[in-house]
Amino acid sequence: MNDMTDDINLQNTSAGTSLDLSNYWMPFTANKQFKAAPRLLKRAKGMYYTSVDDRQVIDAVSGLWCVNAGHGREEITQAVTKQIAEMDYAPSFQMGHPIAFEAATHVAKVMPKGLDRIFFTNSGSESVDTALKIALAYHRARGEGQRTRLIGRERGYHGVGFGGISVGGISPNRKAFSANLIPGVDHLPHTHSLEHMAFSRGQPAWGAHLADELERIVALHDPSTIAAVIVEPMAGSAGVLIPPQGYLQRLREICDKYGILLIFDEVITGFGRLGKATASEYFGVTPDLITMAKAINNASVPMGAVAASRKVHDTIVDNGPGNGIELFHGYTYSAHPLAAAACIATQKIYQKENLFERAASMAPKLEQAIHSLKGEPHVIDIRNLGLVGAIELQPREGQPGARAYETFVKCFEMGVMVRYTGDILAFAPPLIVEDKHIDEIFSTVRKAIRSVA
Ligand SMILES: Cc1ncc(COP(=O)(O)O)c(C=O)c1O
């Protein structure tokens, strides 16, 4: 028994019972700060959360970039409920269950042509580590096992596995673990420049030349040592960094020239965020591997996946032993029956309600609304693409992130949940968003920005 519970950690819930906040060590959270003034949600439906003190809070960021079909979808609830009653779990190694295959077929249907071999994981981080391992296994299977180098990008976010933080480029995520990052990794420069692209609408015109840095990295290490390049086609977590026009096309060309695999991390962009099923389709650039998670099943049950091209899949599987395992990789919960049931139900909603097209049709409204905040105090950039937007604030002298944090808290108190990274506020509402919701979000954000010094 632990009787050391701190008074500050005893909060009243709406049910009138006392909630001990001390045991749960929260991820990517300022624990002490949070527990001194918690923000607790208890219900969600459609575009809104309900907080424990019974306030309606509009969800301007789809939970954590993941609830694309909106909250509390009845079809998903029913599918998961039916599945847990019918078969709660089935092993994923050397055994299968039909809905795992059915879920893969649904996902494959919306991937770019040819990327239709689906490996299931439980998160974006696992998807990234899986994709990196598949890339290494691919080169080994084709007799180029010396291709081991992985190229990421500054300010890239690829989750929190050792592979993901190694190719990732967010320094606080790497700092404490720097001596143990995986070896043989290099990084492209990021593409964000306020000097050249502040207040751009859609893709900035400046910056495609930054893809040519890959040529420099290739020349330095020799192409025969490089396995893969991994980038987010649009970087979300580092603060919405939108690829310059022509940049991704150029990366694809250079990878093709040197036999390097291109991995798009679509954990955020997958399933309609930019108005198409994938960012690959949106930008017209097809990678060799796509990582995904989050909206794959509306975030209702943890699930991720990697879509591999037939070339990559067949090279590994066809070169494997006749009756042996071809890829020594997988998870106890790969294609977990509940996650797979939720995935199928979610993909059916996306199709039936044309939610990807809906996202595209709402994008101009988001663009107009967010850019109307130009000129508000401390706003140094506004950018947008598809159903994603960001407002960058001038950092306070010596206190990076403080202004955005206070604005985020103010927004929550005023009834809007946003996300912030550094001094950037990010927006990515569920694809069911309507004009009136966008108006509600940005009129509140305007007030919040004005109220923070
Ligand atoms: C591009 C990208 N990759 C990977 C991840 C990690 O996903 P997870 O938190 O599910 O491990 C994220 C999470 O936001 C992401 O945005």
The ligand as an SDF file (V2000), in Angstrom:
LIG
                    3D

 16 16  0  0  0  0  0  0  0  0999 V2000
    4.3400   10.6320  -38.6220 C   0  0  0  0  0  0  0  0  0  0  0  0
    4.2150    9.8460  -37.3550 C   0  0  0  0  0  0  0  0  0  0  0  0
    4.8560    8.6880  -37.2380 N   0  0  0  0  0  0  0  0  0  0  0  0
    4.7740    7.9320  -36.1300 C   0  0  0  0  0  0  0  0  0  0  0  0
    4.0040    8.3460  -35.0730 C   0  0  0  0  0  0  0  0  0  0  0  0
    3.9480    7.5010  -33.8320 C   0  0  0  0  0  0  0  0  0  0  0  0
    2.6960    6.9320  -33.6690 O   0  0  0  0  0  0  0  0  0  0  0  0
    2.3130    6.2630  -32.2590 P   0  0  0  0  0  0  0  0  0  0  0  0
    2.1880    7.3690  -31.2720 O   0  0  0  0  0  0  0  0  0  0  0  0
    1.0080    5.5690  -32.5700 O   0  0  0  0  0  0  0  0  0  0  0  0
    3.3850    5.2870  -31.9240 O   0  0  0  0  0  0  0  0  0  0  0  0
    3.3020    9.5510  -35.1500 C   0  0  0  0  0  0  0  0  0  0  0  0
    2.4640   10.0130  -34.0290 C   0  0  0  0  0  0  0  0  0  0  0  0
    1.9500   11.1000  -34.0080 O   0  0  0  0  0  0  0  0  0  0  0  0
    3.4140   10.3230  -36.3150 C   0  0  0  0  0  0  0  0  0  0  0  0
    2.7980   11.5020  -36.4360 O   0  0  0  0  0  0  0  0  0  0  0  0
  1  2  1  0
  2  3  1  0
  2 15  2  0
  3  4  2  0
  4  5  1  0
  5  6  1  0
  5 12  2  0
  6  7  1  0
  7  8  1  0
  8  9  2  0
  8 10  1  0
  8 11  1  0
 12 13  1  0
 12 15  1  0
 13 14  2  0
 15 16  1  0
M  END
$$$$
